[in-house]
Amino acid sequence: MSSRANPKVVVLMGGPSAEREVSLSSGRECAAALRAAECDVIEVDAGPDLAARLLEIKPDAVFNALHGRWGEDGAVQGLLEWLRIPYTHSGILSSALALDKQRSKDAYRKAGLPVVDSVLASADAVRRAHVMPPPYVVKPNNEGSSVGIYIVPEAANGPPQLSDDMPETVMVEAYVPGRELTVTVLGDRALTVTDIITDGWYDYHAKYAPGGSRHELPANIPQEIFDACMDYAVRAHKVLGCRTLSRTDYRWDEARGLDGLFLLETNTQPGMTPTSLTPEQAAHVGISFPDLCRRLVEEASCDR
């Protein structure tokens, strides 16, 4: 990226994905933080005219605050590579790989990282009959933010009635009871472990509504589990080819000890809202939100 003291930065937000509202919130927060870090910021809601807008603005860098498909799956990264505009977060391949839950699991397995058994199935097949013994979870294979999550309990009378807006292919994953843990990686450094405490499943509402969840950091868990979470997050970051920033989520069944710890997914563009986990973890290790955003801009590049 340009070494200008006050770089011109486009913050990309919004877009057409199911996570549009979250992205708008993340984008506004990041834009404010970058202004506090003395950047010249222009906020852009990503639409069909995005390439023309970027060519008109001629930014020194793009801060990618998009979430979900098109913004987090390699699509917009490909556009930015084509335009040769430096951008934040991960590149085309790692973004596409991380958002595809099944393929990222395949990469985890090859790296010796523990994952939950799962299968891909058509949404119609899942509606007709159990495709694995309950309890299990059904979710889109390529969305984040707990969009479209269905939990089928052991005592379920029948298969889940998925909504009509679910994709044609979904992931069906064995349910792991216990706690939700997460670790942010900045550079090649794991920051800390957060224990996400909710009254139920860590769903879309729990993630983004004020008071929807409580974050305990560092997590009050056995040192063996804490260390494993930190180690696995860095290994996942590397095996997926992530750049600068990622966050890896886990389920941990306390009754099984280390054998009960499983990676769920790695987020290449973690949320940056007031209730988000990554800004909290950065603050815990002494990195302010403006400094975190400015660092991402300073490390922006093409060929990521």
Secondary structure, DSSP 8 states (H G I E B T S, - for coil): ----SS-EEEEEE--SSTTHHHHHHHHHHHHHHHHHTT-EEEEEE--TTHHHHHHHH--SEEEE---STTTSSSHHHHHHHHHT--BSS--HHHHHHHHSHHHHHHHHHHTT--B--EEEEEHHHHHHS-SS-SSEEEEETT--TTTT-EEE-TT-SS-----TTS-SEEEEEE---SEEEEEEEETTEEEEEEEEE-SS---HHHHHSTTS-EEESS--S-HHHHHHHHHHHHHHHHHTT--SEEEEEEEE-GGGGGGGEEEEEEESS---STT-HHHHHHHHTT--HHHHHHHHHHT-BS--
